[in-house]
Amino acid sequence: MHDFDLHEARAFAEDLARQAADITREYAGPVPFERKHDQSPVTEVDRRIETMLREAVTQRYPDHAFLGEELGSADDASRRSFTWVVDPLDGTRNFAHGFPCFATSIALMHERRSIVGVIREHGSGWHASAVAGEGVLCNGRHVTQPDPGGDRETLIAAPSGRNLPILPFIEAWIDRYNLRNIGSTALHMAYLAAGAVDAVLCRECKLWDVAAGSLLITESGANITKIDGTPFQLPHPTGYRNEDFPFFAAAEHCDITLRNDLKHA
């Protein structure tokens, strides 16, 4: 399939994520931002990190394509099988406000499939990574999903109702479970892979939000589908036009119970 080492590609992505974190540490407190066409915020730091990532990928893997949230595709990727898909700063709103919870997400995709994924939280340095078929590493150590027989409170990462109305089952979840929204889809997904949360719901997410995280989730043994229960499939990066890919993902020990709630959406 390829003539390069996926473990070296993961190490390369982990190093790039560390460099991205180094850039954000140059800033303190609230940071000026602009509004994009969809009214989401963007800072000079988003663009600065993405430029760094693009230049590094182009130099290391000149035959690979590149797709980033802020600057798009580096060139015509239609004839390239491998694409690096990055979100330079997931949680820009947090970063712009000085709220210390944001991450860089880096994925290497082969056609429509992620084969390397890295997500790093900048403040703590916590990071998760995966190579397809080899499980998940968190801070360099293999992780497993929580014991289904253990005494555990269910923790769900779910969005607020700011842009879309809150779905009825989420209102029920508020009374029954512990909900969290830290403002980063990538981190929500990485935390599920690490066993820190039990489920993740996302209704507004782009390819760069989920390319790395979906690999982490599947490699952890958790389940990910569309919200209606149909299979979750990443699009081919070529020709991607910013479509949303809503999903629901859950650890095996609570998957069936929570999915029964989704049927009432």
N, C-alpha and C positions, 0 to 999 in steps of 0.2 A: 504493500500500500504506500510505503514511503521509504526514503533512504536516509532518514535522520532518526535520532534517538529520542523517544518521547520523554524519557526521564530527564534528558538534557533540556528538552523544551520546557518541562515543568520547572526545572531549576532556573532557567532563563526567565520565565514568567514570574517566579517568586522574587527574583532579584529586581525585576522591573517594578513590581508592586512595592518593594522596599524603597526604591528610588522615588516612586510617586509619594510615599509617605514622607520622605525627606523634604520634598517640595512643600507639602502642606505645613510642615513644622516651621517653615520660614515666616508663617503668618500667624497672628494672634488676634483673638477677638473677632468681631463682625468684619466681614469683607464685602466691598461693593459688588453688586451683581447687576446683570441686565436681564431682560425678559426675552425669551425665544418666541417663535411664532405661536407655540402652544401655551405661552404664558409661564412656562417653567423657568426657573432661574438658571443662569449660567455665569460663571466668574472667569476672570483671566486665568485662574489656576486650573480650571477644567481644561481649557485650551492648551495651557502650558504643559500639563501632564500628558495630554493626548499627543501633542507634537513630539514629546520625548519618546513616548511609546512607539509611535509610528516610525520615527527615525531609527530606533533601535531594532525594530522588527525588520525593516527594510534592509538594514545592513546585515543582520544575522541570517535572515531567510529571504533573500531577494526574489525567490520564485513563489513566495506566498503572497496572498492578497491581505488587505487590512481594511477593517471597518470599525469606525469609532462613532460614539454618540454625537460628538460636537463637530467634527470635521468631515464625517462621511467616509467614503471609500477613497483610497489613495490613487486608484487607477481603475481601469476596466478589469474586473476580476472574473469575467465570464469564462476565461480559459484556464483558470487556476483552481485546483482541487482543494487547496488548503487556504483557510482564511483565519486571521487573528481578529477576534471580535472583542472590543474593549469598551468598558464604561470607565473613563478616567477617574471620575469622582462621583460615586453613587451615594446620594445623600447631600447633594449640593446645597439644598435649603438649610440643612443642619450646619454645614460648613460656613455658609454665608452669615448665619446668625451667631456663629461662635459656639454652637452646640457640638460637643466633641464626639460625634458618632457618624462616621462616613468611611467609605471603603473604595478600593480600586478592584475591579473585576476584569479578569483576563481569561479568554478562552481561545483555544485552537480548535477550529472546526475542520472536519474533512467532509466535504459536501454538506449534508444536512445534519451531521452528527458531531457532537463535541467529543474530543479525544483527550484534551488537557484542559483543566480548569483551576484557576487560582483566585481566591478572594481574600483580601487583607484589610483589616480594620486598622486605620492609621494611628489612632491614639494609643491603643494598647499594644499594637503589633501582632495581635491575634490573627492567625491566618489558617485557612483550610485549602487543601489542594487535592487533586485527583488526576490519575491517568486511567483511561478507560480500561476496565477489567481488573483493576488492582485495589479497589477500595478507596477509603478517604483517609488523608492525613490531616491532623490538626496540630499546629505547632510542631510538625515533624513526626507525630506519633499516630499510629493507626487507632481509629475509633470504631466503636460498635454502637448499635442502637440500644436504647434503654430496655431493661428486662421487662417484658410484658406482664410479669406477675408481681412486679414491685409495687410498693405504695407510692404513687406519684400523682401530683396534681397536674391536670392537663393545662398546658400553656400553648396558646395559639397566637401566631403573628398574623394580624389582620389589619386591613386599611381602615382609615377613618371614613366618614361620609362627606368629606369636604368637596370632592369633585363629582361623585356619584352617590345616589341615595343608598343608605344602609339597607342591605338585604334583610328580609325578615328573620332568617335563621341567625344572623349575626346578633340581632337584638336578643334572641334567645340565648346565644352563647355568652353574652355579657352577664347573664344571671347564673349560668352554669359553670363557666370556665374562667380562666385568667387570660385576658387578651393583652397583647402588646403591639405597639406600632412604633418602631424606632426610626422610621423614615428612610430605610434602605432596603429595597427588595433583595439585593444581592446578599446582604447580611442576614436577612430573614431566612433565606434559602441555606446559607452556610450554617446557620445555627441549627436548623433542622437536621442537616447532615451530621452535625456534631452531637446531636441529642440534647441540645440546650432548650429547644422548643419542640413541641409534639406535632405541630401542623402549621402550614402557611397557606394563606389565601391571598391572591393578588388579582386585581381586576384591570389595572392599567400598567402594563409592563411591556418593554420593548425587547428586541433580540439581545441587545447588549446587557440588559438587566438579567437575563435568564440563561444565557449561553453557558456560562461557567457554573452557575448554581444548579441548573438542571442535571448536569453531570455529577456534581457532588451528591445530590439527592439520590439519584439512581444507584450510584456506587455505594451509598450508605445502606442500601436496602429499603429505604422508604419509597413510597409510591407517589407518582406525580401524574395527573391527568388534567384535562380541561375541567372547568367547573361542572359541566354537565356529565362528567364521567367518561367521556370519550378519550381516546388516546391523545397524549400531548406530543406534538411533533414540531421540532424547530424548523423554520423555513431555511431555504438555501440563502446564504448571504448575498448572492448575486441578485440584483434587482430588488432587494428589500426596500420597502417604502414606509417604514415606521409604523407598521401595523401593530396593534396590541395583541398579546398572547395571554389572556387570563388563564389562571391555573389554580388547582388546589393540590396540595401535597401533604402527606401525613405519614408518620411512623406507623409501622405495621400494628402496634399494640392498640392504636385508637382509630385506625383508618376506617373500619366498617361503621363504627358508631357515628363518627363525624360525617361520613358520606350519606348516611341516612338523613341527616339534617339538611344536606344540600338538595335533596329531592324536593324540599318544600320551598326552594328559592323561587 
